[in-house]
């Protein structure tokens, strides 16, 4: 009998965070989506933005702010 491969759980949609927000909750939402520490996501975002001329960090942040919905409040 072959080993059964576990079916991965469906990942929640990317949403801006209400609880882990510094400006608009974009990095906090990415951190929740990836199940990472929000501080790590923020540091990586800033480092990538500063070190890569091909990554316009502020523009990408503004676009994500505009298109990513806010997380629903807990009932």
Sine and cosine of phi, psi and omega as CSV:
sin_phi,cos_phi,sin_psi,cos_psi,sin_omega,cos_omega
0.00,0.00,0.81,-0.58,-0.05,-1.00
-0.95,0.32,0.47,-0.88,0.06,-1.00
-0.90,0.43,0.67,-0.74,0.01,-1.00
-1.00,0.06,0.74,-0.67,0.01,-1.00
-1.00,0.04,0.80,-0.60,-0.01,-1.00
-0.92,0.38,0.63,-0.77,0.03,-1.00
-0.99,0.12,0.83,-0.56,-0.02,-1.00
-0.92,0.39,0.57,-0.82,0.03,-1.00
-0.93,0.38,0.55,-0.83,0.00,-1.00
-0.93,0.37,0.79,-0.61,-0.03,-1.00
-0.97,0.23,0.66,-0.75,0.03,-1.00
-0.91,0.41,0.38,-0.92,0.03,-1.00
-0.94,0.34,0.48,-0.88,0.05,-1.00
-0.94,0.34,0.81,-0.59,0.03,-1.00
-0.65,-0.76,0.45,-0.89,0.09,-1.00
-0.95,0.32,0.64,-0.77,-0.07,-1.00
-0.98,0.17,0.59,-0.81,0.13,-0.99
-1.00,-0.05,-0.49,0.87,-0.09,-1.00
-0.99,-0.13,-0.50,0.87,-0.01,-1.00
-0.94,-0.34,0.92,0.39,-0.02,-1.00
-0.84,-0.54,0.64,-0.77,0.12,-0.99
-0.95,-0.31,-0.72,0.69,0.04,-1.00
-0.90,-0.44,-0.95,0.32,-0.06,-1.00
-0.85,-0.52,-0.05,1.00,0.01,-1.00
1.00,0.05,0.18,0.98,-0.04,-1.00
-0.92,0.39,-0.80,0.60,-0.01,-1.00
-0.92,0.40,-0.58,0.81,0.07,-1.00
-0.90,0.45,-0.63,0.77,0.04,-1.00
-0.92,0.39,-0.65,0.76,0.06,-1.00
-0.89,0.46,-0.66,0.76,0.01,-1.00
-0.90,0.44,-0.68,0.74,0.05,-1.00
-0.90,0.43,-0.64,0.77,-0.02,-1.00
-0.90,0.43,-0.63,0.77,0.01,-1.00
-1.00,0.04,-0.14,0.99,-0.08,-1.00
0.88,0.48,0.72,0.70,0.03,-1.00
-0.90,-0.43,0.17,-0.98,0.11,-0.99
-0.96,0.27,0.77,-0.64,-0.02,-1.00
-0.86,0.52,-0.54,0.84,0.02,-1.00
-0.90,0.44,-0.63,0.77,0.03,-1.00
-0.90,0.44,-0.70,0.72,0.00,-1.00
-0.89,0.45,-0.68,0.73,0.01,-1.00
-0.89,0.45,-0.70,0.71,0.01,-1.00
-0.89,0.45,-0.69,0.72,0.03,-1.00
-0.89,0.46,-0.65,0.76,0.00,-1.00
-0.88,0.47,-0.71,0.71,0.01,-1.00
-0.92,0.39,-0.70,0.72,0.00,-1.00
-0.88,0.47,-0.71,0.70,0.01,-1.00
-0.90,0.44,-0.63,0.77,0.01,-1.00
-0.90,0.44,-0.65,0.76,-0.04,-1.00
-0.98,0.20,-0.57,0.82,-0.12,-0.99
-1.00,0.00,-0.20,0.98,-0.07,-1.00
-0.86,-0.50,0.88,-0.47,0.04,-1.00
-0.95,0.31,-0.33,0.95,-0.03,-1.00
-1.00,0.01,0.00,1.00,-0.04,-1.00
-0.89,-0.46,1.00,-0.06,-0.01,-1.00
-0.97,0.24,1.00,0.07,-0.15,-0.99
-0.83,0.56,-0.71,0.71,-0.04,-1.00
-0.91,0.41,-0.68,0.74,0.01,-1.00
-0.90,0.44,-0.69,0.72,0.02,-1.00
-0.89,0.45,-0.66,0.75,0.02,-1.00
-0.88,0.47,-0.71,0.71,0.00,-1.00
-0.89,0.45,-0.63,0.77,0.03,-1.00
-0.91,0.41,-0.71,0.71,0.03,-1.00
-0.89,0.46,-0.60,0.80,0.04,-1.00
-0.88,0.48,-0.65,0.76,-0.05,-1.00
-0.97,0.26,-0.58,0.81,-0.15,-0.99
-0.98,-0.19,-0.27,0.96,-0.04,-1.00
-1.00,0.00,0.82,-0.57,0.00,-1.00
-0.95,0.32,0.42,-0.91,0.05,-1.00
-0.98,0.21,0.59,-0.80,0.04,-1.00
-0.88,0.47,0.64,-0.77,0.04,-1.00
-0.93,0.36,0.59,-0.81,0.05,-1.00
-0.94,0.35,0.51,-0.86,0.03,-1.00
-0.95,0.32,0.65,-0.76,-0.03,-1.00
-0.99,0.15,0.00,0.00,0.00,0.00
